[in-house]
């Protein structure tokens, strides 16, 4: 079967660091994506990992371990505007079909 | 910056009616997708389209659904006879191949069409 698991919600403080974990099981795998989604809006791309290791992009970093079926998204220097849902998605075919997790609702508090 | 556009932003229809949701993908992209998100639930894949044909579809995408690229710019999703459970946000997305792997890469999502079936 195909399954993506991530925590339902997390809370963090402005200026802090937060790590959102994701585990996945898919029949095919061509990379792991993280998207940000504000309520009522479309998902927007944050990061892509296809090889094991860490990818850094400004305040956001994403890690992948293919052998463990595990990824995390690290957000540093949290800002209030980072309050959103963070979606973990596995690309499950050459054509790019994305299998999404339920999303992690992150609340950043002052 | 190029973007995916969708019309209408909100569509209200009666059960049993046909609806067509429209999308204009980013102009040089080759892969096109439809996803849906029922309120409070996760984003679900419906269908992918490449080289003028469906490349993959999910179990949700049954005979009531069809997609078309009628010209060089539009990409449409038709639901022939809507049901109450079709009420959802429908997102169109497009992507290009990754420059190293050649596989469909970062998907740019449109703003969505909120479909309400009454």
Interface residues (C-beta under 8 A of the other chain):
Chain A: X30 X31 X33 X41 X42 X43 X44 X45 X48 X50 X87 X89 X91 X93 X94 X95 X96 X97 X98 X99 X100 X101 X102 X103
Chain B: X31 X33 X35 X41 X42 X43 X44 X45 X48 X50 X55 X56 X58 X91 X95 X98 X101 X103 X104 X105 X106 X107 X108 X109 X110 X111 X112
